[in-house]
């Protein structure tokens, strides 16, 4: 029984580390973009192609990055966390 509880604690700690790492990644990406908006508007106004500036492209990539980190967490949770949790039951 004690071993099971210890493995459950380890699994919960691993989930916390994964969630913290992915959250930190999203925060860095988001605030990096916001800092660019605040301090380097001329860079963001740089045209990439006709009708598309670097700012619009980076803004879209911030959204895509949040989708990707969410997908990574869900994939990890489904393939690792849920499987381990079921095994511990």
N, CA, C and O atoms as a GROMACS GRO file, in nm:
protein
  356
    1UNK      N    1   0.082  -0.120   0.000
    1UNK     CA    2   0.000   0.000   0.000
    1UNK      C    3   0.086   0.126   0.000
    1UNK      O    4   0.057   0.222  -0.070
    2UNK      N    5   0.193   0.123   0.079
    2UNK     CA    6   0.281   0.240   0.088
    2UNK      C    7   0.351   0.266  -0.046
    2UNK      O    8   0.366   0.380  -0.088
    3UNK      N    9   0.393   0.158  -0.112
    3UNK     CA   10   0.459   0.170  -0.242
    3UNK      C   11   0.364   0.232  -0.345
    3UNK      O   12   0.406   0.315  -0.426
    4UNK      N   13   0.240   0.194  -0.341
    4UNK     CA   14   0.138   0.248  -0.433
    4UNK      C   15   0.120   0.398  -0.412
    4UNK      O   16   0.113   0.475  -0.508
    5UNK      N   17   0.114   0.439  -0.286
    5UNK     CA   18   0.099   0.581  -0.256
    5UNK      C   19   0.221   0.660  -0.301
    5UNK      O   20   0.208   0.772  -0.351
    6UNK      N   21   0.338   0.604  -0.284
    6UNK     CA   22   0.461   0.670  -0.326
    6UNK      C   23   0.464   0.685  -0.479
    6UNK      O   24   0.502   0.790  -0.530
    7UNK      N   25   0.424   0.581  -0.550
    7UNK     CA   26   0.420   0.589  -0.696
    7UNK      C   27   0.317   0.692  -0.742
    7UNK      O   28   0.337   0.761  -0.842
    8UNK      N   29   0.206   0.702  -0.670
    8UNK     CA   30   0.104   0.801  -0.703
    8UNK      C   31   0.158   0.943  -0.681
    8UNK      O   32   0.134   1.032  -0.762
    9UNK      N   33   0.231   0.961  -0.572
    9UNK     CA   34   0.294   1.093  -0.547
    9UNK      C   35   0.395   1.128  -0.656
    9UNK      O   36   0.400   1.241  -0.703
   10UNK      N   37   0.474   1.030  -0.697
   10UNK     CA   38   0.572   1.053  -0.803
   10UNK      C   39   0.503   1.089  -0.934
   10UNK      O   40   0.549   1.177  -1.007
   11UNK      N   41   0.394   1.021  -0.963
   11UNK     CA   42   0.319   1.049  -1.086
   11UNK      C   43   0.260   1.189  -1.081
   11UNK      O   44   0.265   1.263  -1.179
   12UNK      N   45   0.205   1.227  -0.966
   12UNK     CA   46   0.149   1.362  -0.951
   12UNK      C   47   0.259   1.466  -0.963
   12UNK      O   48   0.237   1.572  -1.023
   13UNK      N   49   0.376   1.439  -0.908
   13UNK     CA   50   0.488   1.533  -0.919
   13UNK      C   51   0.533   1.546  -1.064
   13UNK      O   52   0.565   1.656  -1.110
   14UNK      N   53   0.536   1.435  -1.136
   14UNK     CA   54   0.576   1.439  -1.277
   14UNK      C   55   0.475   1.519  -1.359
   14UNK      O   56   0.512   1.597  -1.447
   15UNK      N   57   0.345   1.499  -1.328
   15UNK     CA   58   0.241   1.577  -1.396
   15UNK      C   59   0.259   1.726  -1.369
   15UNK      O   60   0.244   1.808  -1.460
   16UNK      N   61   0.291   1.760  -1.246
   16UNK     CA   62   0.315   1.900  -1.211
   16UNK      C   63   0.434   1.959  -1.285
   16UNK      O   64   0.430   2.074  -1.330
   17UNK      N   65   0.540   1.881  -1.297
   17UNK     CA   66   0.659   1.930  -1.371
   17UNK      C   67   0.628   1.951  -1.518
   17UNK      O   68   0.667   2.052  -1.576
   18UNK      N   69   0.557   1.857  -1.579
   18UNK     CA   70   0.520   1.870  -1.721
   18UNK      C   71   0.432   1.992  -1.740
   18UNK      O   72   0.456   2.074  -1.829
   19UNK      N   73   0.329   2.005  -1.656
   19UNK     CA   74   0.238   2.119  -1.667
   19UNK      C   75   0.312   2.250  -1.644
   19UNK      O   76   0.289   2.348  -1.715
   20UNK      N   77   0.402   2.253  -1.547
   20UNK     CA   78   0.480   2.374  -1.519
   20UNK      C   79   0.572   2.411  -1.634
   20UNK      O   80   0.583   2.528  -1.669
   21UNK      N   81   0.637   2.312  -1.692
   21UNK     CA   82   0.726   2.336  -1.805
   21UNK      C   83   0.650   2.392  -1.925
   21UNK      O   84   0.693   2.490  -1.987
   22UNK      N   85   0.538   2.330  -1.958
   22UNK     CA   86   0.460   2.377  -2.072
   22UNK      C   87   0.398   2.514  -2.045
   22UNK      O   88   0.389   2.598  -2.136
   23UNK      N   89   0.356   2.538  -1.922
   23UNK     CA   90   0.303   2.670  -1.886
   23UNK      C   91   0.411   2.776  -1.898
   23UNK      O   92   0.387   2.884  -1.951
   24UNK      N   93   0.531   2.744  -1.849
   24UNK     CA   94   0.643   2.838  -1.859
   24UNK      C   95   0.674   2.869  -2.006
   24UNK      O   96   0.704   2.983  -2.040
   25UNK      N   97   0.669   2.768  -2.091
   25UNK     CA   98   0.695   2.790  -2.234
   25UNK      C   99   0.594   2.887  -2.293
   25UNK      O  100   0.631   2.978  -2.367
   26UNK      N  101   0.466   2.867  -2.261
   26UNK     CA  102   0.362   2.956  -2.314
   26UNK      C  103   0.380   3.098  -2.260
   26UNK      O  104   0.365   3.194  -2.335
   27UNK      N  105   0.413   3.111  -2.133
   27UNK     CA  106   0.432   3.243  -2.074
   27UNK      C  107   0.550   3.315  -2.139
   27UNK      O  108   0.540   3.434  -2.171
   28UNK      N  109   0.660   3.244  -2.160
   28UNK     CA  110   0.777   3.306  -2.225
   28UNK      C  111   0.743   3.350  -2.367
   28UNK      O  112   0.779   3.460  -2.408
   29UNK      N  113   0.675   3.265  -2.441
   29UNK     CA  114   0.638   3.300  -2.578
   29UNK      C  115   0.544   3.420  -2.580
   29UNK      O  116   0.565   3.515  -2.656
   30UNK      N  117   0.442   3.416  -2.496
   30UNK     CA  118   0.344   3.525  -2.493
   30UNK      C  119   0.408   3.656  -2.450
   30UNK      O  120   0.393   3.758  -2.518
   31UNK      N  121   0.479   3.656  -2.338
   31UNK     CA  122   0.538   3.780  -2.290
   31UNK      C  123   0.652   3.828  -2.379
   31UNK      O  124   0.677   3.948  -2.388
   32UNK      N  125   0.720   3.736  -2.446
   32UNK     CA  126   0.819   3.777  -2.544
   32UNK      C  127   0.754   3.856  -2.657
   32UNK      O  128   0.806   3.959  -2.701
   33UNK      N  129   0.640   3.808  -2.702
   33UNK     CA  130   0.567   3.880  -2.806
   33UNK      C  131   0.518   4.015  -2.756
   33UNK      O  132   0.529   4.116  -2.826
   34UNK      N  133   0.464   4.018  -2.634
   34UNK     CA  134   0.416   4.144  -2.577
   34UNK      C  135   0.530   4.243  -2.561
   34UNK      O  136   0.512   4.363  -2.585
   35UNK      N  137   0.647   4.196  -2.520
   35UNK     CA  138   0.763   4.286  -2.508
   35UNK      C  139   0.805   4.341  -2.644
   35UNK      O  140   0.845   4.456  -2.655
   36UNK      N  141   0.795   4.258  -2.746
   36UNK     CA  142   0.823   4.309  -2.882
   36UNK      C  143   0.723   4.417  -2.921
   36UNK      O  144   0.760   4.518  -2.979
   37UNK      N  145   0.598   4.396  -2.889
   37UNK     CA  146   0.495   4.496  -2.919
   37UNK      C  147   0.526   4.625  -2.845
   37UNK      O  148   0.511   4.734  -2.901
   38UNK      N  149   0.568   4.613  -2.721
   38UNK     CA  150   0.593   4.732  -2.639
   38UNK      C  151   0.720   4.806  -2.678
   38UNK      O  152   0.722   4.929  -2.676
   39UNK      N  153   0.825   4.734  -2.713
   39UNK     CA  154   0.956   4.798  -2.729
   39UNK      C  155   1.015   4.794  -2.870
   39UNK      O  156   1.118   4.858  -2.893
   40UNK      N  157   0.954   4.724  -2.963
   40UNK     CA  158   1.013   4.719  -3.097
   40UNK      C  159   0.905   4.714  -3.203
   40UNK      O  160   0.899   4.621  -3.284
   41UNK      N  161   0.820   4.813  -3.203
   41UNK     CA  162   0.711   4.819  -3.302
   41UNK      C  163   0.762   4.826  -3.445
   41UNK      O  164   0.702   4.766  -3.534
   42UNK      N  165   0.871   4.898  -3.470
   42UNK     CA  166   0.920   4.901  -3.610
   42UNK      C  167   0.956   4.762  -3.663
   42UNK      O  168   0.933   4.733  -3.781
   43UNK      N  169   1.011   4.677  -3.577
   43UNK     CA  170   1.043   4.541  -3.621
   43UNK      C  171   0.915   4.466  -3.659
   43UNK      O  172   0.910   4.397  -3.760
   44UNK      N  173   0.812   4.481  -3.576
   44UNK     CA  174   0.687   4.411  -3.604
   44UNK      C  175   0.615   4.465  -3.727
   44UNK      O  176   0.531   4.397  -3.786
   45UNK      N  177   0.646   4.586  -3.764
   45UNK     CA  178   0.585   4.645  -3.884
   45UNK      C  179   0.655   4.601  -4.012
   45UNK      O  180   0.612   4.638  -4.122
   46UNK      N  181   0.761   4.525  -4.000
   46UNK     CA  182   0.836   4.479  -4.117
   46UNK      C  183   0.748   4.387  -4.202
   46UNK      O  184   0.694   4.288  -4.153
   47UNK      N  185   0.734   4.420  -4.330
   47UNK     CA  186   0.653   4.332  -4.417
   47UNK      C  187   0.723   4.198  -4.443
   47UNK      O  188   0.844   4.194  -4.469
   48UNK      N  189   0.648   4.093  -4.435
   48UNK     CA  190   0.699   3.959  -4.467
   48UNK      C  191   0.664   3.928  -4.612
   48UNK      O  192   0.749   3.889  -4.692
   49UNK      N  193   0.539   3.947  -4.644
   49UNK     CA  194   0.490   3.938  -4.781
   49UNK      C  195   0.386   4.048  -4.797
   49UNK      O  196   0.356   4.120  -4.702
   50UNK      N  197   0.333   4.060  -4.914
   50UNK     CA  198   0.232   4.164  -4.938
   50UNK      C  199   0.111   4.139  -4.848
   50UNK      O  200   0.049   4.033  -4.854
   51UNK      N  201   0.078   4.236  -4.764
   51UNK     CA  202  -0.036   4.226  -4.676
   51UNK      C  203  -0.012   4.151  -4.546
   51UNK      O  204  -0.106   4.128  -4.470
   52UNK      N  205   0.112   4.111  -4.518
   52UNK     CA  206   0.143   4.036  -4.397
   52UNK      C  207   0.269   4.093  -4.333
   52UNK      O  208   0.376   4.094  -4.393
   53UNK      N  209   0.254   4.141  -4.210
   53UNK     CA  210   0.369   4.194  -4.138
   53UNK      C  211   0.422   4.088  -4.041
   53UNK      O  212   0.356   3.989  -4.012
   54UNK      N  213   0.541   4.113  -3.993
   54UNK     CA  214   0.603   4.022  -3.897
   54UNK      C  215   0.520   4.014  -3.769
   54UNK      O  216   0.511   3.908  -3.707
   55UNK      N  217   0.459   4.126  -3.728
   55UNK     CA  218   0.376   4.127  -3.608
   55UNK      C  219   0.256   4.035  -3.619
   55UNK      O  220   0.225   3.962  -3.525
   56UNK      N  221   0.189   4.038  -3.732
   56UNK     CA  222   0.073   3.951  -3.753
   56UNK      C  223   0.118   3.804  -3.756
   56UNK      O  224   0.053   3.718  -3.698
   57UNK      N  225   0.228   3.779  -3.823
   57UNK     CA  226   0.279   3.642  -3.830
   57UNK      C  227   0.317   3.590  -3.692
   57UNK      O  228   0.281   3.478  -3.656
   58UNK      N  229   0.390   3.670  -3.615
   58UNK     CA  230   0.429   3.628  -3.480
   58UNK      C  231   0.308   3.612  -3.389
   58UNK      O  232   0.304   3.520  -3.307
   59UNK      N  233   0.210   3.700  -3.402
   59UNK     CA  234   0.087   3.686  -3.323
   59UNK      C  235   0.016   3.555  -3.352
   59UNK      O  236  -0.032   3.488  -3.260
   60UNK      N  237   0.010   3.519  -3.478
   60UNK     CA  238  -0.052   3.391  -3.516
   60UNK      C  239   0.031   3.274  -3.463
   60UNK      O  240  -0.025   3.173  -3.421
   61UNK      N  241   0.163   3.288  -3.464
   61UNK     CA  242   0.249   3.181  -3.413
   61UNK      C  243   0.236   3.165  -3.262
   61UNK      O  244   0.252   3.054  -3.210
   62UNK      N  245   0.208   3.273  -3.191
   62UNK     CA  246   0.182   3.263  -3.046
   62UNK      C  247   0.060   3.175  -3.022
   62UNK      O  248   0.060   3.089  -2.934
   63UNK      N  249  -0.044   3.196  -3.102
   63UNK     CA  250  -0.166   3.115  -3.089
   63UNK      C  251  -0.137   2.969  -3.124
   63UNK      O  252  -0.180   2.878  -3.053
   64UNK      N  253  -0.064   2.947  -3.231
   64UNK     CA  254  -0.030   2.810  -3.272
   64UNK      C  255   0.055   2.743  -3.165
   64UNK      O  256   0.037   2.624  -3.136
   65UNK      N  257   0.148   2.816  -3.106
   65UNK     CA  258   0.232   2.760  -3.000
   65UNK      C  259   0.149   2.717  -2.880
   65UNK      O  260   0.178   2.615  -2.818
   66UNK      N  261   0.046   2.793  -2.847
   66UNK     CA  262  -0.040   2.753  -2.734
   66UNK      C  263  -0.120   2.628  -2.770
   66UNK      O  264  -0.142   2.543  -2.684
   67UNK      N  265  -0.162   2.615  -2.893
   67UNK     CA  266  -0.230   2.492  -2.937
   67UNK      C  267  -0.136   2.372  -2.927
   67UNK      O  268  -0.175   2.265  -2.881
   68UNK      N  269  -0.012   2.392  -2.972
   68UNK     CA  270   0.085   2.283  -2.971
   68UNK      C  271   0.116   2.239  -2.829
   68UNK      O  272   0.123   2.119  -2.802
   69UNK      N  273   0.136   2.334  -2.738
   69UNK     CA  274   0.165   2.295  -2.600
   69UNK      C  275   0.045   2.224  -2.536
   69UNK      O  276   0.062   2.131  -2.457
   70UNK      N  277  -0.075   2.267  -2.570
   70UNK     CA  278  -0.194   2.197  -2.520
   70UNK      C  279  -0.199   2.056  -2.576
   70UNK      O  280  -0.228   1.961  -2.502
   71UNK      N  281  -0.172   2.041  -2.704
   71UNK     CA  282  -0.171   1.909  -2.767
   71UNK      C  283  -0.065   1.819  -2.703
   71UNK      O  284  -0.090   1.701  -2.679
   72UNK      N  285   0.054   1.876  -2.675
   72UNK     CA  286   0.159   1.796  -2.612
   72UNK      C  287   0.116   1.747  -2.474
   72UNK      O  288   0.141   1.632  -2.439
   73UNK      N  289   0.053   1.834  -2.396
   73UNK     CA  290   0.008   1.793  -2.263
   73UNK      C  291  -0.100   1.685  -2.273
   73UNK      O  292  -0.094   1.586  -2.201
   74UNK      N  293  -0.196   1.704  -2.359
   74UNK     CA  294  -0.304   1.606  -2.373
   74UNK      C  295  -0.248   1.472  -2.420
   74UNK      O  296  -0.289   1.367  -2.371
   75UNK      N  297  -0.156   1.476  -2.513
   75UNK     CA  298  -0.095   1.353  -2.562
   75UNK      C  299  -0.019   1.282  -2.450
   75UNK      O  300  -0.032   1.161  -2.432
   76UNK      N  301   0.060   1.359  -2.373
   76UNK     CA  302   0.133   1.301  -2.261
   76UNK      C  303   0.036   1.244  -2.158
   76UNK      O  304   0.055   1.132  -2.108
   77UNK      N  305  -0.068   1.320  -2.125
   77UNK     CA  306  -0.164   1.275  -2.025
   77UNK      C  307  -0.235   1.147  -2.070
   77UNK      O  308  -0.252   1.055  -1.989
   78UNK      N  309  -0.274   1.140  -2.194
   78UNK     CA  310  -0.344   1.022  -2.245
   78UNK      C  311  -0.254   0.900  -2.253
   78UNK      O  312  -0.297   0.789  -2.220
   79UNK      N  313  -0.130   0.919  -2.296
   79UNK     CA  314  -0.041   0.806  -2.319
   79UNK      C  315   0.041   0.765  -2.198
   79UNK      O  316   0.086   0.651  -2.190
   80UNK      N  317   0.061   0.855  -2.103
   80UNK     CA  318   0.147   0.824  -1.988
   80UNK      C  319   0.070   0.836  -1.857
   80UNK      O  320   0.058   0.738  -1.783
   81UNK      N  321   0.019   0.953  -1.829
   81UNK     CA  322  -0.044   0.978  -1.700
   81UNK      C  323  -0.166   0.888  -1.677
   81UNK      O  324  -0.176   0.822  -1.574
   82UNK      N  325  -0.258   0.887  -1.772
   82UNK     CA  326  -0.379   0.807  -1.756
   82UNK      C  327  -0.348   0.658  -1.748
   82UNK      O  328  -0.412   0.586  -1.671
   83UNK      N  329  -0.251   0.611  -1.826
   83UNK     CA  330  -0.213   0.470  -1.824
   83UNK      C  331  -0.154   0.434  -1.689
   83UNK      O  332  -0.191   0.332  -1.630
   84UNK      N  333  -0.063   0.518  -1.637
   84UNK     CA  334  -0.003   0.491  -1.507
   84UNK      C  335  -0.105   0.498  -1.395
   84UNK      O  336  -0.103   0.416  -1.303
   85UNK      N  337  -0.194   0.595  -1.404
   85UNK     CA  338  -0.298   0.610  -1.301
   85UNK      C  339  -0.391   0.487  -1.300
   85UNK      O  340  -0.427   0.438  -1.193
   86UNK      N  341  -0.427   0.440  -1.416
   86UNK     CA  342  -0.510   0.320  -1.425
   86UNK      C  343  -0.437   0.199  -1.369
   86UNK      O  344  -0.498   0.115  -1.303
   87UNK      N  345  -0.308   0.190  -1.394
   87UNK     CA  346  -0.227   0.080  -1.343
   87UNK      C  347  -0.223   0.083  -1.190
   87UNK      O  348  -0.222  -0.022  -1.124
   88UNK      N  349  -0.220   0.202  -1.133
   88UNK     CA  350  -0.215   0.215  -0.988
   88UNK      C  351  -0.348   0.184  -0.921
   88UNK      O  352  -0.351   0.152  -0.802
   89UNK      N  353  -0.456   0.192  -0.994
   89UNK     CA  354  -0.587   0.160  -0.938
   89UNK      C  355  -0.596   0.012  -0.921
   89UNK      O  356  -0.698  -0.040  -0.875
   0.00000   0.00000   0.00000
